[in-house]
Amino acid sequence: MSELTANPTLPQSGDELNGPDIKVTPHRLQIYGDGLLTSAADKPVHVGANIHTDVEYAKEQGLTAPIVDGMLSVNYLSSLLTRAYGQAYIEHGELQCKFIKPVYVDQVVRPRAIVGEREPGEDGRERQLLETWVELEDGTKVVVGKASVEL
């Protein structure tokens, strides 16, 4: 596996990190669910009807539409931080999130972060603090959290 590299210039305090707009389609949810189960089973598995993949089942459970698995939004935040900090985030990053609103199938989400201050970390390295969130197209936050990366 090749080593990931961060942006040539690390983000500085006050910088905003903006990920891409991502439409969470039924196909994307199916691939995510299948991949998760396949990884756990160590063989190809197709996820069945559930609140993430089946309109009727989701409605039977009291939802208006299939709901996006919350971890998918967290993965988008992790990707944003990996693009900004490369291997440092993979090896020495932390991300804590709280799910505050649901995301429904076919909504568009955008991972974002604001770079905070640096503080002393382990082994004399600095730790970069960040405020993170995922928002819908209209700016409504659906996931909020904090992250840190040892540099």
DRENDO-473375 format. One record per atom (N, C-alpha, C): x, y, z; atom name. Coordinates in steps of 0.05 Angstrom, whole numbers, always signed. Each point is the difference from the previous one (the first is absolute). Layout:
% DRENDO-473375
{{X,Y,Z},'CA'}
...
This chain:
% DRENDO-473375
{{+17,-24,+0},'N'}
{{-17,+24,+0},'CA'}
{{+18,+25,+0},'C'}
{{-6,+19,-17},'N'}
{{+16,+24,-1},'CA'}
{{-8,+18,+23},'C'}
{{+19,+16,+8},'N'}
{{-5,+19,+22},'CA'}
{{-17,+24,-10},'C'}
{{-19,+8,+16},'N'}
{{-16,+23,-7},'CA'}
{{+15,+25,+7},'C'}
{{-2,+20,-17},'N'}
{{+13,+25,+6},'CA'}
{{-22,+21,+3},'C'}
{{+5,+19,+18},'N'}
{{-18,+22,+5},'CA'}
{{+3,+21,-22},'C'}
{{-17,+19,+1},'N'}
{{+3,+24,-16},'CA'}
{{+28,+10,+4},'C'}
{{+13,+12,-21},'N'}
{{+27,+10,+4},'CA'}
{{+2,+21,+23},'C'}
{{-22,+15,+4},'N'}
{{-1,+19,+21},'CA'}
{{-21,-8,+20},'C'}
{{+7,-6,+24},'N'}
{{-19,-9,+20},'CA'}
{{-19,+23,+6},'C'}
{{-26,-6,+6},'N'}
{{-19,+21,+7},'CA'}
{{+9,+15,+25},'C'}
{{-6,+25,+2},'N'}
{{+7,+17,+22},'CA'}
{{-25,+7,+16},'C'}
{{+4,+9,+25},'N'}
{{-22,+8,+17},'CA'}
{{-17,+21,-15},'C'}
{{-26,-5,+1},'N'}
{{-20,+17,-13},'CA'}
{{-7,-9,-28},'C'}
{{+15,-17,-12},'N'}
{{-6,-10,-27},'CA'}
{{-26,-17,+1},'C'}
{{-15,+2,-21},'N'}
{{-24,-17,-4},'CA'}
{{+7,-23,-19},'C'}
{{-7,-24,+7},'N'}
{{+3,-23,-18},'CA'}
{{-28,-7,-10},'C'}
{{-3,+0,-26},'N'}
{{-26,-6,-13},'CA'}
{{+3,-24,-18},'C'}
{{-15,-21,+7},'N'}
{{-1,-23,-17},'CA'}
{{-19,+4,-23},'C'}
{{-2,-20,-17},'N'}
{{-18,+2,-23},'CA'}
{{-29,-4,+8},'C'}
{{-18,+10,-16},'N'}
{{-28,-7,+4},'CA'}
{{-4,-29,-10},'C'}
{{-13,-16,+17},'N'}
{{-4,-28,-6},'CA'}
{{-29,-7,+2},'C'}
{{-12,-9,-23},'N'}
{{-28,-9,+0},'CA'}
{{+0,-29,+9},'C'}
{{-14,-5,+22},'N'}
{{-1,-27,+11},'CA'}
{{-23,-15,-14},'C'}
{{+7,-14,-21},'N'}
{{-20,-14,-17},'CA'}
{{-6,-28,+11},'C'}
{{-22,-12,-8},'N'}
{{-5,-27,+8},'CA'}
{{+23,-19,-8},'C'}
{{+11,+4,-23},'N'}
{{+23,-16,-9},'CA'}
{{+24,+2,+19},'C'}
{{+6,+24,+8},'N'}
{{+22,+5,+19},'CA'}
{{-5,-14,+26},'C'}
{{-25,+1,+10},'N'}
{{-7,-14,+25},'CA'}
{{+2,-30,-3},'C'}
{{-8,-10,-23},'N'}
{{+1,-29,-4},'CA'}
{{+29,-9,+0},'C'}
{{+17,+14,-14},'N'}
{{+29,-7,-1},'CA'}
{{+12,+1,+28},'C'}
{{-7,+21,+15},'N'}
{{+11,+3,+27},'CA'}
{{-9,-24,+18},'C'}
{{-26,-6,-1},'N'}
{{-11,-23,+16},'CA'}
{{+12,-26,-8},'C'}
{{+2,-5,-27},'N'}
{{+12,-25,-9},'CA'}
{{+29,-2,+8},'C'}
{{+14,+22,-2},'N'}
{{+29,-1,+7},'CA'}
{{+4,-5,+30},'C'}
{{-17,+12,+16},'N'}
{{+2,-4,+29},'CA'}
{{-5,-29,+8},'C'}
{{-21,-12,-12},'N'}
{{-7,-28,+6},'CA'}
{{+21,-19,-11},'C'}
{{+9,+6,-25},'N'}
{{+20,-17,-13},'CA'}
{{+25,+0,+17},'C'}
{{+8,+23,+10},'N'}
{{+25,+1,+16},'CA'}
{{-3,-16,+26},'C'}
{{-24,+1,+12},'N'}
{{-4,-14,+25},'CA'}
{{-2,-30,-5},'C'}
{{-12,-8,-22},'N'}
{{-4,-29,-6},'CA'}
{{+24,-13,-14},'C'}
{{+18,+16,-11},'N'}
{{+23,-9,-15},'CA'}
{{-9,-16,-25},'C'}
{{-23,+7,-10},'N'}
{{-10,-11,-25},'CA'}
{{-21,+20,-11},'C'}
{{-6,-1,-26},'N'}
{{-19,+19,-11},'CA'}
{{-28,-3,+13},'C'}
{{-11,+22,+10},'N'}
{{-26,+0,+12},'CA'}
{{-16,+24,-11},'C'}
{{-25,-5,-6},'N'}
{{-18,+22,-9},'CA'}
{{-19,+7,+23},'C'}
{{+1,+25,+8},'N'}
{{-17,+9,+22},'CA'}
{{-30,-1,-9},'C'}
{{-17,-10,+17},'N'}
{{-28,-2,-7},'CA'}
{{-15,+26,+6},'C'}
{{-26,-2,+0},'N'}
{{-17,+23,+6},'CA'}
{{+3,+9,+29},'C'}
{{+5,+26,+3},'N'}
{{+3,+11,+27},'CA'}
{{-7,+30,-2},'C'}
{{+2,+14,+21},'N'}
{{-7,+29,+0},'CA'}
{{+18,+17,-17},'C'}
{{+23,-11,-8},'N'}
{{+19,+15,-17},'CA'}
{{-4,-5,-30},'C'}
{{-13,-22,-7},'N'}
{{+0,-9,-28},'CA'}
{{-28,-3,-12},'C'}
{{-21,-2,+17},'N'}
{{-27,-7,-10},'CA'}
{{-20,+21,+9},'C'}
{{-13,+13,-20},'N'}
{{-19,+21,+5},'CA'}
{{-23,-10,+17},'C'}
{{-13,-22,-7},'N'}
{{-23,-10,+14},'CA'}
{{+7,-8,+29},'C'}
{{+22,-14,+3},'N'}
{{+9,-8,+26},'CA'}
{{+5,+24,+18},'C'}
{{+14,+20,-11},'N'}
{{+5,+25,+15},'CA'}
{{-26,+13,+9},'C'}
{{-20,+1,-18},'N'}
{{-25,+12,+7},'CA'}
{{-15,-16,+22},'C'}
{{+2,-27,-2},'N'}
{{-12,-17,+21},'CA'}
{{+12,+5,+27},'C'}
{{+25,+10,+0},'N'}
{{+14,+5,+25},'CA'}
{{-4,+29,+10},'C'}
{{-18,+15,-14},'N'}
{{-6,+27,+8},'CA'}
{{+16,+22,-13},'C'}
{{+17,-7,-19},'N'}
{{+16,+20,-14},'CA'}
{{-14,+10,-25},'C'}
{{+7,+23,-10},'N'}
{{-12,+10,-25},'CA'}
{{+14,-11,-25},'C'}
{{+24,-9,+4},'N'}
{{+16,-11,-22},'CA'}
{{+23,-16,+12},'C'}
{{+15,-15,-16},'N'}
{{+24,-14,+11},'CA'}
{{+19,+21,+12},'C'}
{{+12,-8,+22},'N'}
{{+18,+18,+14},'CA'}
{{+29,-9,-5},'C'}
{{+18,+19,-3},'N'}
{{+28,-6,-5},'CA'}
{{+13,-10,+26},'C'}
{{+16,-21,-2},'N'}
{{+15,-10,+22},'CA'}
{{+18,+23,+10},'C'}
{{-1,+7,+25},'N'}
{{+16,+22,+11},'CA'}
{{+29,-2,-5},'C'}
{{+11,-25,+0},'N'}
{{+28,-3,-3},'CA'}
{{+10,+8,-28},'C'}
{{-18,+0,-19},'N'}
{{+8,+9,-27},'CA'}
{{+8,+30,+1},'C'}
{{-15,+16,+15},'N'}
{{+7,+28,+3},'CA'}
{{+26,+4,+14},'C'}
{{+5,-17,+21},'N'}
{{+25,+1,+14},'CA'}
{{+23,-7,-19},'C'}
{{-4,-20,-17},'N'}
{{+20,-7,-20},'CA'}
{{+7,+23,-18},'C'}
{{-20,+16,-7},'N'}
{{+6,+24,-17},'CA'}
{{+17,+20,+15},'C'}
{{-5,+3,+26},'N'}
{{+18,+18,+16},'CA'}
{{+28,-11,+1},'C'}
{{+2,-26,+4},'N'}
{{+27,-13,+1},'CA'}
{{+15,+4,-26},'C'}
{{-14,-2,-22},'N'}
{{+12,+5,-27},'CA'}
{{+10,+29,-2},'C'}
{{-16,+18,+9},'N'}
{{+8,+29,+0},'CA'}
{{+26,+4,+15},'C'}
{{+1,-12,+24},'N'}
{{+24,+3,+17},'CA'}
{{+24,-15,-12},'C'}
{{-4,-22,-13},'N'}
{{+21,-15,-13},'CA'}
{{+12,+17,-23},'C'}
{{-18,+13,-16},'N'}
{{+10,+16,-22},'CA'}
{{+17,+24,+11},'C'}
{{-8,+10,+23},'N'}
{{+15,+23,+11},'CA'}
{{+25,-7,+14},'C'}
{{+0,-23,+14},'N'}
{{+23,-7,+18},'CA'}
{{+14,-26,-8},'C'}
{{-10,-14,-20},'N'}
{{+14,-24,-10},'CA'}
{{+4,-22,+22},'C'}
{{+23,-12,-1},'N'}
{{+7,-22,+18},'CA'}
{{-2,+8,+29},'C'}
{{+6,+25,+6},'N'}
{{-1,+10,+28},'CA'}
{{-28,-5,+12},'C'}
{{-21,+5,-16},'N'}
{{-27,-5,+10},'CA'}
{{-5,-30,+3},'C'}
{{+8,-15,-19},'N'}
{{-4,-29,+1},'CA'}
{{+13,-12,+25},'C'}
{{+25,+8,+6},'N'}
{{+15,-12,+22},'CA'}
{{-5,+14,+27},'C'}
{{-5,+26,-1},'N'}
{{-1,+15,+26},'CA'}
{{-24,+18,+2},'C'}
{{-22,-6,-15},'N'}
{{-23,+17,+1},'CA'}
{{-22,-12,+18},'C'}
{{-17,+18,+10},'N'}
{{-23,-8,+15},'CA'}
{{-24,+16,-10},'C'}
{{-23,-13,+0},'N'}
{{-25,+13,-9},'CA'}
{{-22,-10,+19},'C'}
{{-14,+19,+12},'N'}
{{-23,-6,+17},'CA'}
{{-24,+15,-12},'C'}
{{-22,-15,-4},'N'}
{{-24,+12,-13},'CA'}
{{-25,-5,+16},'C'}
{{-19,+18,-5},'N'}
{{-27,-3,+11},'CA'}
{{-20,+3,-23},'C'}
{{-18,-18,-3},'N'}
{{-21,+1,-20},'CA'}
{{-23,+17,+10},'C'}
{{-6,+22,-13},'N'}
{{-21,+18,+11},'CA'}
{{-25,+2,-17},'C'}
{{+1,-8,-25},'N'}
{{-23,-1,-18},'CA'}
{{+4,-22,-20},'C'}
{{-22,-12,-9},'N'}
{{+2,-21,-20},'CA'}
{{+7,+11,-27},'C'}
{{+12,-18,-16},'N'}
{{+5,+6,-29},'CA'}
{{-16,-22,-14},'C'}
{{-16,+9,-20},'N'}
{{-17,-18,-15},'CA'}
{{+12,-5,-28},'C'}
{{-7,-23,-11},'N'}
{{+10,-7,-26},'CA'}
{{-6,+23,-20},'C'}
{{+19,+4,-18},'N'}
{{+0,+21,-21},'CA'}
{{+5,+28,+10},'C'}
{{+6,+4,+26},'N'}
{{+8,+26,+9},'CA'}
{{+30,+4,-6},'C'}
{{+8,+25,-1},'N'}
{{+28,+6,-6},'CA'}
{{+13,+9,+27},'C'}
{{+23,-12,+6},'N'}
{{+15,+7,+24},'CA'}
{{+27,+12,-7},'C'}
{{+11,+15,+18},'N'}
{{+26,+13,-4},'CA'}
{{+16,-2,+26},'C'}
{{+23,-14,+1},'N'}
{{+16,+1,+24},'CA'}
{{+16,+26,+2},'C'}
{{+3,+10,+24},'N'}
{{+14,+25,+4},'CA'}
{{+15,+0,+26},'C'}
{{+19,+18,+2},'N'}
{{+15,+3,+25},'CA'}
{{+12,+28,+2},'C'}
{{+4,+9,+24},'N'}
{{+15,+25,+5},'CA'}
{{+24,-8,+16},'C'}
{{+23,+9,-9},'N'}
{{+25,-7,+14},'CA'}
{{+3,+19,+24},'C'}
{{+4,-13,+23},'N'}
{{+3,+15,+25},'CA'}
{{+30,+4,+7},'C'}
{{+5,+3,+25},'N'}
{{+27,+5,+10},'CA'}
{{+16,-26,+0},'C'}
{{+26,+3,+3},'N'}
{{+17,-23,+5},'CA'}
{{+8,+0,+30},'C'}
{{+3,-24,+10},'N'}
{{+8,-3,+28},'CA'}
{{+21,-21,+2},'C'}
{{+15,-1,+22},'N'}
{{+21,-21,+2},'CA'}
{{-13,-28,+0},'C'}
{{+13,-17,-15},'N'}
{{-9,-28,-2},'CA'}
{{+20,-18,+13},'C'}
{{-2,-26,-7},'N'}
{{+18,-20,+11},'CA'}
{{+27,+2,-14},'C'}
{{+21,-8,+14},'N'}
{{+27,-2,-11},'CA'}
{{+10,+26,-12},'C'}
{{-10,+23,+11},'N'}
{{+10,+25,-9},'CA'}
{{-13,+10,-26},'C'}
{{-18,-16,-11},'N'}
{{-13,+10,-25},'CA'}
{{-24,+17,+7},'C'}
{{-8,+16,-19},'N'}
{{-24,+17,+4},'CA'}
{{-25,-16,-8},'C'}
{{-22,+7,+12},'N'}
{{-26,-11,-7},'CA'}
{{-18,+22,-10},'C'}
{{-9,-3,-25},'N'}
{{-18,+19,-13},'CA'}
{{-29,-7,+8},'C'}
{{-15,+20,+10},'N'}
{{-28,-4,+8},'CA'}
{{-18,+10,-22},'C'}
{{-22,-13,-4},'N'}
{{-19,+8,-21},'CA'}
{{-29,-3,+10},'C'}
{{-17,+17,-9},'N'}
{{-29,-3,+3},'CA'}
{{-10,-12,-26},'C'}
{{-16,-21,+1},'N'}
{{-9,-14,-24},'CA'}
{{-30,-1,-1},'C'}
{{-11,-2,-24},'N'}
{{-29,-5,-3},'CA'}
{{-6,-9,-28},'C'}
{{-23,-11,-3},'N'}
{{-11,-6,-27},'CA'}
{{-26,+15,-2},'C'}
{{-4,+13,-23},'N'}
{{-24,+16,-3},'CA'}
{{-15,-8,-26},'C'}
{{-26,+7,+0},'N'}
{{-15,-3,-25},'CA'}
{{+4,+24,-18},'C'}
{{-12,-1,-23},'N'}
{{+4,+22,-20},'CA'}
{{-9,+27,+11},'C'}
{{-20,+0,+18},'N'}
{{-10,+25,+11},'CA'}
{{+16,+9,+24},'C'}
{{+21,-14,+7},'N'}
{{+17,+7,+23},'CA'}
{{-8,-13,+26},'C'}
{{-22,-15,+1},'N'}
{{-9,-13,+24},'CA'}
{{+21,-21,+8},'C'}
{{+10,+2,+25},'N'}
{{+20,-19,+9},'CA'}
{{-15,-26,+8},'C'}
{{+12,-22,-8},'N'}
{{-12,-27,+6},'CA'}
{{+19,-16,+18},'C'}
{{+26,+6,-1},'N'}
{{+20,-13,+17},'CA'}
{{+18,+22,+9},'C'}
{{+7,+0,+26},'N'}
{{+19,+19,+11},'CA'}
{{+21,-15,+15},'C'}
{{+24,+12,+2},'N'}
{{+20,-14,+16},'CA'}
{{+26,+16,+2},'C'}
{{+20,-14,+9},'N'}
{{+27,+12,+2},'CA'}
{{+20,-21,-8},'C'}
{{+22,+11,-10},'N'}
{{+22,-18,-9},'CA'}
{{+26,+12,+10},'C'}
{{+20,-17,-1},'N'}
{{+27,+9,+5},'CA'}
{{+20,-18,-16},'C'}
{{+22,+12,-7},'N'}
{{+21,-14,-15},'CA'}
{{+27,+7,+12},'C'}
{{+15,-20,+8},'N'}
{{+27,+5,+9},'CA'}
{{+18,+4,-24},'C'}
{{+15,+22,+0},'N'}
{{+16,+7,-23},'CA'}
{{+29,-7,+4},'C'}
